[in-house]
Amino acid sequence: MPADFAGADLSNLAPAQFPAAAFAVKDPAAPAVLTSPETPAAFPFDQLLFSADALLPGGGSMEAEAQVKTEEGWSGWFSFGRLGPEGGASVKSQQTPFGRMDVDLLRLEKKASAYRYRVTLRSGEGSPASLRLAAVTYTDSTAPYVPAEAEARPAGFAPLAMELPAYSQMIQQVNYAGDICSPVSLSMVLTSLGVKAGPIDTAAAVRDAGENIYGNWFLNTAYAGSRGVYAFIARLNSLEDARAFLEAGAPVIASVTFGPGELENAPLLKTKGHLLVISGFTAKGDVIVHDPAAPDEKTVKRVYKRAQFAAAWLNNKLGTCYVVASGLDRLMTVKDKVAELYSAPPADDPADRKRLIETQLVFNERAELLEIAGGWARVKAPEQKSLKQDNKTLTPYEGWLPLAALGFGLPAAPTAVVKAKTAKASGEEISMGVKLRVIAGGDGAATALPAHGEPLLLSGRDLNQLGGRTPAAELRRKVLDAARVFLGDKYYWGGRSAWGVDCSGLVNLSFRAWGVDLPRNAGDQFAAARTVAPAALKPGDLIFSSDAARPAAINHVMIYSGGGMLIEATQDSGDVREVTFAEKFGADFKKARNGMTSRGKKIFFRRVIN
């Protein structure tokens, strides 16, 4: 989307309506150029990859370039290649004191701290070209590979498999069949996404005329983008990162290197570089692939051991891959600090906004795009689920938020969540409940990678590291501590952020900050908890209520804080408060029982923490 390119210098380009493109050429008779602003890196890097997607009707062309900043200053522009009506080609003899272009990979002599990129479009025969996507990936190739992190299979792991056609490069009737693993993998993926793409036609289209090779990463993704899909080069850090893309409907074409005996069940004994499609995972966590090196189509689909495949891809090839998607609808996140989700696009009237608000999405939270209407986007909120009318099926919230609040990017598997009410992140505030992938730091300064935008610098003391197991008694205390930071705040209908909460938003955030994900609504939280006797209630347990006339319709949730006290965000007082059970319900807590009625309310006691 155009908002993703904030700060870019545009020449002969105008914003286009997403999802058709990000920018369209204004005057087809002249070249058009997008130059990014200086972008600081999260860490010093010595390798850089760049990819771009453009629609090039009528014989248009595209060239993509990048430059880097080191302690010596800015390098010149390095070209990653050109794609035009006659095919594509890399640019030879690109070596300077800063580094060299190794066909499709920029290798640096010294580590860089920032980069810029530019894309040049030339339209063909009066038909304006358009830019759809640009993506940069940088790497510190000296960083150690940590198998435990890269190969970890999370709790609750479930099998996953995508349906792809099976194409073997080895049965193609050409003398270069052994060299076309990349385009054959791409043809399987494109065909699965509804784009007609035979193996040989795809190989011809992605051939690098400069090097006479078929595996140029930039040209493969640029060609896929010219066919109307979205494709970009990435370097992923774990198998779970790949799984996230598959779950979003985006196959991953991975580059692997292995020696004899290092990848059992592979059709190749060894390889210095081979591409195949990651198409799923078994229940054990092993990797399902479509490997074009198979001797026939019947054996293209096969399974590789998880640790062996991770070593061949993540360690040996630094996780290099192409991600290909028919659309970006499932690859979106919130880039504002908070975005309000409405049941319908509201008018400018504040009363209308208050009436229509459903919930809030916080920074870096996923949003699946369903529809665009003017400046509004209808989305699903996968991290906020609600029960369907069958009271059995949890489905994501749906609603409308400003289109400008969304950015392209799929969050990496989070390693931490903000536990403070607000955290300063690179000078901006982010809310409790924001989940992030932290790549460096401890209790002091930490660096996190959001799905959209620049790396964030924040205090590690504001973060709760995910993945550990917190003892129940400690977890109860921490949930209460999280809830108490909201005491005195005004009640905010639909609120689920540091800047306002309603009853279930308070509960959702207080638990989320400590690694426990609950549904969004009070009724759904009730369904996710289990009954407990009032006499056995512990701090951190939940109290629910409904109107006595409609006892099944849970409409309020509170956190029990011990000693007959509870914490709630309530419309009764218009704020977040901690009061006694007797003050709230006019009844003696010691005589409470599940399903009791008091002050016109039906009251229930539930537990989430063991």
N, C-alpha and C positions, 0 to 999 in steps of 0.2 A: 504494500500500500504506500502511497506517497508519503504518509506520515513516518514511515520507517526510514526515509531518506532525509530526515530533518538536518538542515545545515549543508546539504549538498549544493554544489554550484551547477546550475542547469543552463545549457545552451541549446536552443531550438527544441526544447522539450516542454510539454504541458502535462500536468497531472491527468491521469486517466481514471475511469471509474473501475475500482476493484469489483470483481476479480478479473476483468478483461486484461488489465495491465496496470503497472504502476505509473508509467509515463508513455506518452505517444509523441512521435515526431510532429512538429508543427508544420514545417516546410519540407516536403519530401525531396525537393531539389537540392537541399543543403545537408551536410552532415550534422548530427546531433551528438552532444557530449554531456555525460553526467560525471562529475568529479566529486568524490566524497570528501567530507571534512577530515582533518587529522583525527585519527581514532587511537587513543592510548590502549595498549595491550594490558591484559591482566597480569602478565608475567613476561620476562624477557624471552624472546623466541628466535629460533635460528632456521625455521622453515615456514613457508607460507604457500597456501593453495588458494586459488580464486576461481569462481565459477559464476556464470551469468546466463540468464534465459532471456531470449528475445524472439518475438514473432517477426519474420522477415519475408513478407509477401512480395511477389513480383521480382524476386532476385536480389533482395537486400543483403546487407552484410553487417557483421559485428566484430569488433576487436575489444579485448579486455586487457587492462594493464594494471600494475600496482607498483608502488614505491614504498620504501621503508625508512624509518628514522633510527639511527644508531648514535653513539656518542660522537661520531664523525659528522653528523648532520643527515640531510636527506639524500637518499640515493636518486639516481635517475629512474625513469620508468622502465619496468620490465614487462614485456608482452607475454601473455599466457597463450596467445594464439588468435587466429582469425577464422571466422566461419562465413562462407559466402555461397553464391549460387553454384560454384564449381566444387564445393566441398570445403574442407578445412585444412589448415596448415599451422604448425608451430613456427616460431621465428628462431633461426639459427644464430650462433655466435653472440650470445648475450652473456658476457662476463665482464665484471667491473671489480674494483677493489671491495665493493660491498658484498658481492656474491655472484652466483651464476644461475641461469635458468637451465634446469635439468629437464628439458622437454616441457613438462607440465608442472614442475615443482621448483619453487625458488629456494635455493640453498644459500644461506648467508655465511660469510666469513666471521662476522661478529654478531652477537645477539642484538636484536632490535627492540625498541620500546613502543613503537607506534607504526601505523601504516596509513596509506591512502590508496584508493583505487579509482579508476575511471573506465567508463564504457563508452565506446564510440559506435554509433549506429549510422548506417547509410541505407536509405530507402531505395527500393527498386521500382522502376517504371511507374512512377507517380503514386505508388501505394505506400503510405507511411508505415515505417517500422515502429515497433513498440517494445519497451523494456518491461519485463515481468518480474525479474528477480536478480539479485546480486548477493553473493555469499562469500565470505572470507573465512578461512580456517588457518590458524597459526599454531605452531608446535615448538616446544622445547624438546628436541630429540635426545637431549642428555638426561631428561628426567627418568627415574627408575620405573620399571613396570612392577606393579604390586598385584600379584595374582589373586590374593584374597579379596581385594576390592573389585578387580575387573571381572572375576569369574563367579562372584557370590550369587547364590540362588536364594532369593528372598523367601521368607515364610509365606505360606499360602500360594506358592507357585502353581500355576495351572498351565496345561498344554495349550499350544497355539499353532495354527497352521493356516497359511494362505494358499489359495488355489492358483497355480500358474501352469501354463503349458510347458511341456518338457522338450527342449531343443538341445541336440548334441552338436557341438562344433565338429566332432570327428567324422560325422557322416556327410558333411557338406562336400559337394563335388567340386572342390577348388583346391589348388595346390598350396594355399595358405591356411588350410583348415586349422592347423595347430596354433595359429597366431590370433584367432578371433574370439577368444574367451570373453572379452569385454563386450563387443557388439552382440554376441549371441546371448549373453546374460541380459543385456539391455533389451534385446528383442523379446525375450520371455516376459520381462516386466512390462514393456510397452503394450504387448498383446493382452496381458492380463488386465491392463487399465483401459482397454478398448481402442487402442491405437494400432492400426495395421502396420506391422513391422516384421518382415521376414528376416532371417539371420543374414543372408547374403546382401540384401538391400541395405540393411542397417550397417553392415561392415563397410560397404562402399561409401555410405554417407559419412561415417566417422573416421575414415582413413586420413591419417596425417600425411599430407603430401610432402611435408618438409622432412620427415623422418622415415616415411614409408612403413608406418606401424598403424595398428588398429586399436591400441590400448591407451591413447592419449586421453587422460581423465577429463581435461577441460573440453575437448571436442566431443566426447561421448555425452556429457551432460548438456552442452550447448545444443547439440543436435536434438536431444530429447526435448529440451525446452522449445526449440523451433517447431516441434510437432504438437505443441499446445498443452503439454503437461508441465509440471514443475520439477526440476531436477537440479541438484546441487551437490558439490563435493563436501564431505565432512570427515572429520576424524573423531570417532567416538571413544569414550573412555571405558565402557563396560558392555557386556552382553545385554544388560538390562536397558541400556540406552537404545540398543538396536531393537529390543522387544517393544519399547515404547513407540517407535516409529511403525512397527508392524501392526500394533494395536490401533494405530491411527490410520491404517490402510495404506501405508507407504512402504513398499518393499525396499530392502537394503542390499545393494550390490557391493560385496566386500572384496578387498584385495588381500591375498594371502601369500605367504612364503613359508616353505617347510622343506625339511630334508627327509631322507629315508627313515621310515618308521615313526615320523613325528605326527602324522595325521592318518590314523588307521581308517581303512575303508575308502580312501581317496583313490580315484582312477589314475592319478599321477604318482609316481614314486617320489619325485621331488620337483620343486619349482622355485625359481628366483622371483617369480611374480605371476599370479594367476587370479582371475576374477570369477566369482560365482555369486549366486543369489542366496541370501539368508531368507528362508521362507517360513520358518517356524521354530518351535521348541517342543520337545517331548515332555512328558510328565516328570521325567527325571532331570530335566533341564538341559539335555543334550540338544545340539543344534541341527535342525532340519535344513537342508540346502537343496537347491537345484544347481547341480554342478555340470556346466557345459562340456567338461572334459570326459564325461562318461562315454563309453564306446558305442552306446545306443540310447535311444530315447527312453526305453523301459527302465534304465538304471540311472537316469539323470537325477531323480529325487533320491536322496540318501541321507544318512544320519552320521554326524561326527561327534565324538566325545567332547563335552563342554570345555574341559581344561585344555585339551589338545588344540581345539579350534581357536580358543582365546589366545593361546600362545602364537599360533600361526598368523592371526589377524591383528590382535591388539598389541602384542609384543613385537613381532617381526615387521609388521607394516604400520604400526602406530595407529591402528583402527581406521585406516583409510577406506572410504566407501563412497558410493553414489547413493543418495536418497532420492527416490522418484515417487511423485504423488500426482494423481489426476487433478487435485485441487488442494488449496491450503486451508480448507474449512476446518480440518481437525488439527491444524498446526498453528493455533493462535493462542496468545496469552494476553492478559491485561498488562498494559504498560504504564497506566496511571497508578497513583498510590492507592486509589480506591475507585471503583466504578459501581454506580447504582444500577440494579437490574429492575426493569419495570415490566408490568404485565402488558403494557402497550406503550408506544412512543408518547411521552407526555407533552403537553403544551408548555409554554413558558410560565404559566401560572404556578406559583409554588404550591398552592393547594392541590392542583392536579398531580404534581409530582409526588406529593405526600400520599395522595390517595392510591396511586398506581405502583408505588415501590413494593418490591417483593423481597429483595435481599441485596447484599453487596458482595462484590468480588474484589479481592485484594490484589496488590501487585504480584506479578509472576504466576497468577492462578490461571489455569487453562480455561479456554472458552471455545466451544465448537460452533463455528459459524453456520447458521441455517438459512439466513435471508438478509438482504440489504434493502432498505427503503430510505432513500435520501441519505441523511447523515446518521441513520440508526441501523444497528445490526441486531437481528434476532439470533440468540445463541443458546446453546446448552452449557450448563455449568457442571462439568463432570465431578468436581470435588464437593459439590453440594447436591445431595440426593434426597428424594422424597418418595414416599410410598404411593403407588398407584391405588386406584379404588379397590383393587383386590386385597389390599393390606398385606401383600406378600412381596411385591416386586418394587425394588428401589430404582428409581430412574432420575437422571439429572434434572435439576431445575431448568426451566426455559423462560426466556424473557428478552427484553430489549435493553440495550445499552448504547452509548454513543460509539459510532464506528471508529472515531478517532482515539478511543480508549484502548483499541486492540492493536497488537503488533504481531508480526510473523515470528514464530519460534516455538518449539516444543521444549518445555522445561526438562532439563536433565534430571535423572533420578535424584531427589533431594537428599542431602546428608544432614541438614539442620533446619530448624524452624525458629522464627523470632519468638522469644519468650517474654521480652520486655513489652510494655504497652506500646511504645514506639521505639524504633531504633534509627539512629542516624546512619545513613548509608550514602557515602560519597556526597555528604552535605544535604541530602534529602531525607525526609522521614518515611519510614515504612512501618506497617502495622504489625502488631502481634498476629501470629498465624501465618505470616509469609514464609513459604518454604523455598529453600535455596540449595544449590550445590556449592559447597565451600571447597575451595581448592588449595587454600593455604591459610596458616595462622592458627592460633590457639585462643587462650583467654584474652590476649591482647588484640592487636589488629588482625582482622580476618579478611580474606578476599573471596568473594562469591561471584558466580557466573549466573546471571539471570538469563531467561530465554531471549529477552529483547534488550537491546541497549548495551551500554558499556559495563565493564566489571565494576562491582561494588566493593568499596572499602568500608568496613564497619567493625564494631567492637565484638570480639568473641564472647564477651560477658553478656551480650544481649541475645545469644543464641543457645538453643538446646540441641545438642548433637543427637541425631536420630540413630536408631539401630540398637541401642543398648536396652537393657531391661531394668526398669526402675522398680524397686520394692514397693509393694502396694501402699504401705503406710506413708512412705515418702512421696509417692505419686499423689496421694490424697492431699497432703499438705501443699504440694506445689500447685495443684489445681485450684485450691482455695486461695493461695497467694495470687495466682493469676486473676481470679475473679475479683479479689479485693482492690486491685488497682483501678477498677472502674467505679468504686463506691463514690457516690455524690454526683456522678455524671448524669446528664439528662437522659431519660428514656427516649430511644429513637426507633420508631417503627421500621422494621426491615433492616436495622443496623447490625452489622457483623464486622466491625473494624474498630480500630483504636478511637475513631472519631464518632462513635455512637453504636449502642447495642440495644436490641430488644431482648426478651427473656431467653429465647433459644439461641440467639446470636451470642449472648454472654456465655452460655453453656458450651456452645460449639467452639468458641475461641479459647476458653479456659482449658478445655481438654486438648484441643489441637496444639496448643503451645507446648504440651508435654507428650506429643506423639500419639495421642488417642483421637482418631477421626470418628466423629459422630455425625449422624444425619443433621440436616439443617433445622427442621421444624420440631416443635415440642411434641407433636403427636408421633413423629417418626423416631424421635429420641426415646419416647415411651416404649415404642415397639422394639427398639434395639436393646433396651435394658431388661432386667429380670426382677421379679417381685422379691421384696425383702420385708420382713416384719418390722414395724416401727421400733420395737424394742431392740432390734438388732442393727438399727441404722447407724452408720459410721460417717464421720466427716468426709465429704466428697461424694456421698450418695445423692440421689435426686428425689425431689418431691414434685409430683405433677398434680394438676387440678383441671377440672372441667365444670361447666355449668351443670347443676343438679338436674335440670330439665333435659340435658343432652349429655349423659355421663360418658358415652363412648367418644365424644369429640374433645379430646385433650387440647386445651388452648393455653396452658401456662406451665412453665417449668422453673424450678428453683433448685439451688444447691444447698444441701444440708451442711451447716458449718459446725455442728456439735453443740451440746448443752441446750438443746431445744431451739437453736437459732437457725436461720436460713438466709441466704443471699439471693437477691432477685433483682431483675430489671423489670419494673412494673409501671403500668399506667395508673395504678392506684395513687401513687405519690408522684409520678412523673420522673422518677430517677432510679438509680441503682442504689440499693440499700441493704443493710443487714439488720434483721428484726427477729423477734421471737416468733415461734409458731403461734403462740397465743395472740400476739398483736396482729398477725396476718389473718388467722382463721377464727379467733375468739374461742379457742378450745384448748384444753390441757394436753400438752404433748405426751405426757405420761399415760394418758388414756386413749391415745390415737390408735386407729386400726385402719387397715387397707379398705378402701371403699367407703369410708365414713363421709358423712355430709355435715357441713358446718357453714354458716353464712351463705347458703345457697350454692356452695361448691362441693363437688365430689373430690376426694383427696386420695392419692395413691403414692406408694413408697417404692422406689426402684433402685437398682444397683447396676453400675457399669464396671467398676474396678473390683477385681477379685479380692 
